[in-house]
Amino acid sequence: MTESMDAKKPTIVVSRCLGFCKCRYNGDVLSSAFVESLKPHVNYITTCPEVEIGLGVPRNPVRLVSRNGSVELYQPSEDKTVTDQMNQYSEAFFGSVGLIQGLILKGRSPSCGIKDVKIYSGVEKSSSSQKGIGIFAAHAIKRYPNLPIEEEGRLSNYAIREHFLTKLYTVFRFQAVKDSRSMKELVQFHSGHKFLLMAYNQTQLRLLGKIVANQEKKRIDEVLAQYEQHLGLAFGRLPTRNNYINTFQHIFGYFSDALSEKEKSFLLDRFQKYREGKIHISAILNVLRTYAIQHNHEYLLNQAIWSAYPEELLDISDSGK
């Protein structure tokens, strides 16, 4: 656990082997540039589930095996099953960890992997395998369906990293609304996230608008719970370029009449270049924001889409994976 929490930063659970401790099965520690870059901007709570259930460092590897219709966490060298211990630890950890806004877990780990973890068809070394999810990670996903949960390897992909950060900081901002239990704060949050939500999921944007309108006069706790659920659904998938272009066009409409034909032509060309993947999204956002400043459009200037997460975390490098 972290010694102290900064209330102004989101809190993330992270696999301890990702730069914090030599706790891999072979005694190694892994470096993650993204995890390192986030350190000044978040509170980290670290864990190594395999160490926590007493497997030690170094340790003989564990694997997932399919047996009797269920998935077990098995240590071949000891011919020992530690599924119950991992389930109990996961329940206890997430039951006591407190408020978090996201998780970064070790990829392909039988405890922490969220995708492509090998599940062997038997305990024999030559057993065939299929893909699944680690046991600790499965508990996380079940308990936190609306939070960003990713593996460190996938976060080397620019689009996935951008999505993770956008969702993380949106969830964090919404937590302040939940804490306030204020309808006024919810209305302001929704208004300020209109174009970001439009870029992600227009169907959910409309549903969220109806929830905020609250024509049925539901209690604030019920409204907030419903809004949180649909906010999670809105950020359930990476946004498409077409959705972003549609959003750009909506923003463009606020000051298009004040622009010259050359300015309009330039902007429309930028939209097309972005559609073709030839320029980064920030190039368009910066131009549109400049016009919003020039025309002193307060509603536009207050939109989260301009800086959905801290600018210092912008990194357009991409592993291509």
C-alpha positions as CSV (number, residue, x, y, z in Angstrom):
1,M,0.0,0.0,0.0
2,T,1.1,3.6,-0.5
3,E,2.0,5.5,2.7
4,S,0.0,8.5,1.9
5,M,-2.6,9.4,-0.7
6,D,-2.9,12.7,-2.5
7,A,-6.6,13.4,-2.9
8,K,-5.8,15.5,-6.0
9,K,-4.6,12.4,-7.9
10,P,-6.3,9.2,-9.1
11,T,-5.4,6.0,-7.3
12,I,-4.3,2.9,-9.3
13,V,-3.7,-0.6,-8.2
14,V,-0.5,-1.9,-10.0
15,S,1.3,-5.2,-10.1
16,R,4.3,-4.8,-7.8
17,C,6.8,-6.4,-10.3
18,L,6.3,-3.5,-12.7
19,G,9.2,-1.4,-11.4
20,F,8.5,-1.6,-7.6
21,C,10.0,-4.8,-6.3
22,K,12.0,-7.9,-7.4
23,C,9.1,-10.2,-7.0
24,R,8.8,-12.1,-10.3
25,Y,8.9,-15.9,-10.1
26,N,12.6,-15.7,-11.1
27,G,13.4,-12.8,-8.7
28,D,13.4,-10.2,-11.5
29,V,11.7,-6.8,-11.6
30,L,10.3,-5.5,-14.9
31,S,10.5,-2.0,-16.3
32,S,7.5,-0.2,-17.7
33,A,8.0,3.3,-19.1
34,F,4.3,4.1,-18.8
35,V,4.1,3.0,-15.2
36,E,7.2,5.1,-14.4
37,S,5.8,8.2,-16.3
38,L,2.6,8.0,-14.3
39,K,4.3,8.1,-10.9
40,P,4.1,11.9,-10.3
41,H,0.5,12.0,-11.4
42,V,-1.2,9.1,-9.5
43,N,-1.3,7.3,-6.2
44,Y,0.0,3.7,-6.6
45,I,-1.2,0.8,-4.5
46,T,1.1,-2.2,-5.4
47,T,0.4,-5.9,-5.0
48,C,1.9,-9.2,-6.0
49,P,-0.9,-11.8,-5.4
50,E,1.4,-14.8,-5.8
51,V,3.8,-13.5,-3.1
52,E,0.9,-12.5,-0.9
53,I,-0.5,-16.1,-0.9
54,G,2.9,-17.4,0.3
55,L,4.6,-18.6,-2.9
56,G,7.8,-16.7,-2.2
57,V,10.6,-15.2,-4.3
58,P,12.0,-16.9,-6.3
59,R,9.3,-19.5,-6.7
60,N,8.4,-22.3,-9.0
61,P,6.0,-21.1,-11.7
62,V,2.2,-21.5,-11.4
63,R,-0.1,-22.0,-14.3
64,L,-3.8,-22.1,-15.0
65,V,-5.2,-25.5,-15.8
66,S,-8.7,-26.6,-16.7
67,R,-9.8,-29.4,-14.5
68,N,-13.3,-30.9,-13.7
69,G,-15.0,-28.1,-15.5
70,S,-13.3,-25.2,-13.7
71,V,-10.0,-23.3,-14.0
72,E,-7.4,-23.9,-11.3
73,L,-4.2,-22.2,-10.3
74,Y,-1.7,-25.0,-10.2
75,Q,2.0,-25.3,-9.3
76,P,3.4,-28.2,-11.3
77,S,6.7,-28.7,-9.4
78,E,4.8,-29.1,-6.1
79,D,1.7,-30.8,-7.7
80,K,-0.2,-28.2,-5.6
81,T,-3.4,-26.3,-6.3
82,V,-3.6,-22.8,-4.8
83,T,-6.9,-21.6,-6.4
84,D,-8.6,-21.2,-3.0
85,Q,-5.8,-19.1,-1.6
86,M,-5.8,-16.8,-4.6
87,N,-9.6,-16.4,-4.5
88,Q,-9.5,-15.6,-0.8
89,Y,-6.6,-13.1,-1.2
90,S,-8.3,-11.4,-4.1
91,E,-11.6,-11.0,-2.2
92,A,-9.8,-9.7,0.9
93,F,-7.6,-7.3,-1.1
94,F,-10.4,-5.7,-3.1
95,G,-12.6,-5.7,0.0
96,S,-10.1,-3.5,1.9
97,V,-8.2,-1.5,-0.8
98,G,-10.5,1.4,-0.6
99,L,-11.4,3.8,-3.4
100,I,-9.5,3.3,-6.7
101,Q,-9.9,4.6,-10.2
102,G,-8.0,2.1,-12.3
103,L,-5.6,-0.9,-12.4
104,I,-2.4,-1.8,-14.4
105,L,-1.6,-5.5,-14.2
106,K,1.1,-7.8,-15.4
107,G,0.2,-9.2,-18.8
108,R,-0.1,-12.9,-19.4
109,S,0.3,-13.7,-15.7
110,P,-1.8,-16.6,-14.4
111,S,-2.8,-14.3,-11.5
112,C,-2.9,-10.8,-13.1
113,G,-3.2,-11.2,-16.9
114,I,-6.4,-9.7,-18.3
115,K,-6.1,-11.3,-21.8
116,D,-4.3,-14.1,-23.6
117,V,-3.3,-16.0,-20.4
118,K,-2.7,-19.7,-21.2
119,I,-5.1,-22.1,-19.7
120,Y,-3.8,-25.7,-20.1
121,S,-6.1,-28.5,-20.7
122,G,-4.4,-30.7,-18.1
123,V,-1.5,-30.8,-15.6
124,E,0.8,-32.6,-18.0
125,K,3.6,-30.5,-19.5
126,S,2.5,-31.3,-23.1
127,S,-1.1,-30.3,-22.5
128,S,-2.8,-28.1,-25.2
129,S,-3.9,-24.6,-24.1
130,Q,-6.5,-22.0,-24.8
131,K,-6.6,-18.3,-23.8
132,G,-8.2,-16.9,-20.7
133,I,-7.8,-14.5,-17.8
134,G,-5.8,-14.6,-14.5
135,I,-7.7,-15.3,-11.3
136,F,-6.8,-12.0,-9.5
137,A,-7.6,-10.1,-12.7
138,A,-11.0,-11.8,-13.0
139,H,-11.9,-10.6,-9.5
140,A,-10.9,-7.1,-10.5
141,I,-13.0,-7.0,-13.6
142,K,-16.0,-8.4,-11.8
143,R,-15.7,-5.9,-9.0
144,Y,-14.9,-2.9,-11.1
145,P,-16.7,-3.2,-14.4
146,N,-16.6,0.6,-15.0
147,L,-12.9,1.2,-14.3
148,P,-10.0,1.2,-16.7
149,I,-8.1,-2.1,-16.3
150,E,-5.1,-2.7,-18.5
151,E,-1.9,-4.8,-18.9
152,E,1.4,-3.0,-19.0
153,G,2.3,-4.5,-22.4
154,R,-0.9,-3.3,-24.1
155,L,-0.2,0.3,-22.8
156,S,2.7,0.6,-25.2
157,N,0.1,1.0,-27.9
158,Y,-0.8,4.7,-28.3
159,A,-4.6,4.3,-28.8
160,I,-4.9,2.0,-25.8
161,R,-2.8,4.2,-23.6
162,E,-4.8,7.3,-24.7
163,H,-8.1,5.5,-23.9
164,F,-6.8,4.3,-20.5
165,L,-5.8,7.8,-19.5
166,T,-9.0,9.4,-20.8
167,K,-11.1,6.9,-18.9
168,L,-9.0,7.1,-15.7
169,Y,-9.2,10.8,-15.4
170,T,-12.9,11.0,-16.4
171,V,-13.7,8.4,-13.6
172,F,-11.6,10.5,-11.2
173,R,-13.4,13.7,-12.0
174,F,-16.7,11.9,-11.7
175,Q,-15.7,10.7,-8.2
176,A,-15.8,14.3,-7.1
177,V,-19.3,14.6,-8.3
178,K,-20.3,11.4,-6.4
179,D,-18.7,12.8,-3.3
180,S,-20.7,16.0,-3.6
181,R,-24.0,14.2,-4.0
182,S,-25.1,17.4,-5.9
183,M,-27.4,17.5,-8.9
184,K,-25.8,20.8,-9.8
185,E,-22.4,19.3,-9.9
186,L,-23.7,16.4,-12.0
187,V,-25.2,18.8,-14.5
188,Q,-21.9,20.7,-14.8
189,F,-19.9,17.5,-15.2
190,H,-22.2,16.3,-18.0
191,S,-22.2,19.7,-19.7
192,G,-18.4,19.9,-19.6
193,H,-17.9,16.3,-20.9
194,K,-20.5,16.6,-23.8
195,F,-18.0,16.6,-26.6
196,L,-15.7,14.0,-25.1
197,L,-18.7,11.7,-24.6
198,M,-19.9,12.5,-28.2
199,A,-16.5,11.4,-29.5
200,Y,-16.8,8.1,-27.6
201,N,-20.4,7.0,-27.8
202,Q,-23.3,9.2,-29.0
203,T,-25.9,6.6,-27.9
204,Q,-24.6,6.7,-24.4
205,L,-24.3,10.5,-24.5
206,R,-28.1,10.7,-25.2
207,L,-28.9,8.2,-22.4
208,L,-26.7,10.1,-20.0
209,G,-28.5,13.3,-20.9
210,K,-31.9,11.7,-20.0
211,I,-30.4,10.5,-16.7
212,V,-29.3,14.1,-15.9
213,A,-32.7,15.5,-16.9
214,N,-34.2,13.2,-14.2
215,Q,-37.8,13.7,-15.3
216,E,-38.8,10.8,-13.0
217,K,-37.5,12.8,-10.0
218,K,-35.3,10.0,-8.7
219,R,-33.2,10.4,-5.6
220,I,-29.6,11.7,-6.2
221,D,-28.0,8.5,-5.1
222,E,-30.0,6.6,-7.7
223,V,-29.3,9.1,-10.4
224,L,-25.6,9.0,-9.7
225,A,-25.5,5.2,-9.7
226,Q,-27.3,5.1,-13.0
227,Y,-25.1,7.8,-14.5
228,E,-21.9,6.0,-13.4
229,Q,-23.1,2.8,-15.0
230,H,-23.7,4.4,-18.4
231,L,-20.5,6.5,-18.1
232,G,-18.7,3.2,-17.9
233,L,-20.5,1.9,-20.9
234,A,-19.7,5.1,-22.8
235,F,-16.0,4.5,-22.3
236,G,-16.3,0.8,-22.8
237,R,-14.5,0.8,-26.2
238,L,-11.9,2.9,-27.9
239,P,-13.4,5.8,-29.9
240,T,-13.4,5.7,-33.7
241,R,-11.9,8.3,-35.9
242,N,-15.3,8.9,-37.5
243,N,-16.8,9.7,-34.1
244,Y,-14.1,12.2,-33.4
245,I,-14.5,13.9,-36.8
246,N,-18.2,14.2,-36.2
247,T,-17.4,15.8,-32.8
248,F,-14.9,18.2,-34.5
249,Q,-17.6,19.2,-37.0
250,H,-20.0,20.0,-34.1
251,I,-17.4,22.2,-32.4
252,F,-16.5,23.8,-35.8
253,G,-20.1,24.8,-36.2
254,Y,-19.9,27.2,-33.2
255,F,-17.6,29.6,-35.1
256,S,-17.7,28.5,-38.7
257,D,-19.6,31.6,-39.8
258,A,-16.8,33.8,-38.4
259,L,-14.0,32.0,-40.4
260,S,-12.7,32.8,-43.8
261,E,-13.0,30.3,-46.7
262,K,-9.3,29.6,-46.4
263,E,-9.6,28.9,-42.7
264,K,-12.5,26.6,-43.3
265,S,-10.7,24.8,-46.1
266,F,-7.7,24.3,-43.8
267,L,-9.7,22.8,-41.0
268,L,-11.6,20.5,-43.3
269,D,-8.3,19.3,-44.7
270,R,-7.0,18.6,-41.2
271,F,-10.2,16.6,-40.5
272,Q,-9.4,14.5,-43.6
273,K,-5.8,14.0,-42.7
274,Y,-6.8,12.8,-39.3
275,R,-9.3,10.4,-40.9
276,E,-6.5,9.0,-42.9
277,G,-4.3,8.6,-39.9
278,K,-1.7,11.1,-41.2
279,I,-1.8,13.5,-38.2
280,H,-2.3,13.2,-34.5
281,I,-5.6,14.2,-32.9
282,S,-3.9,17.0,-30.8
283,A,-3.1,18.9,-34.0
284,I,-6.8,19.4,-34.7
285,L,-7.8,19.9,-31.0
286,N,-5.2,22.7,-30.7
287,V,-6.5,24.5,-33.8
288,L,-10.1,24.2,-32.7
289,R,-9.2,25.4,-29.2
290,T,-7.4,28.4,-30.6
291,Y,-10.6,29.5,-32.3
292,A,-12.6,28.9,-29.1
293,I,-10.1,31.2,-27.3
294,Q,-10.1,33.7,-30.1
295,H,-13.9,33.9,-30.1
296,N,-14.1,33.7,-26.3
297,H,-16.6,30.9,-26.4
298,E,-16.8,30.0,-22.7
299,Y,-19.0,26.9,-23.1
300,L,-16.4,25.4,-25.5
301,L,-13.4,26.4,-23.4
302,N,-14.8,24.5,-20.4
303,Q,-15.0,21.2,-22.3
304,A,-12.9,18.2,-21.1
305,I,-12.1,17.1,-24.6
306,W,-9.3,19.7,-24.8
307,S,-7.3,18.0,-22.0
308,A,-9.0,14.8,-20.8
309,Y,-5.9,14.0,-18.8
310,P,-2.7,15.9,-17.8
311,E,-0.8,17.3,-20.8
312,E,2.5,16.1,-19.4
313,L,1.3,12.5,-20.0
314,L,0.8,13.0,-23.8
315,D,3.1,10.6,-25.6
316,I,2.3,9.8,-29.2
317,S,4.9,7.1,-29.5
318,D,3.4,3.7,-30.5
319,S,4.7,0.2,-30.3
320,G,2.4,-0.7,-33.3
321,K,1.1,-3.7,-31.4
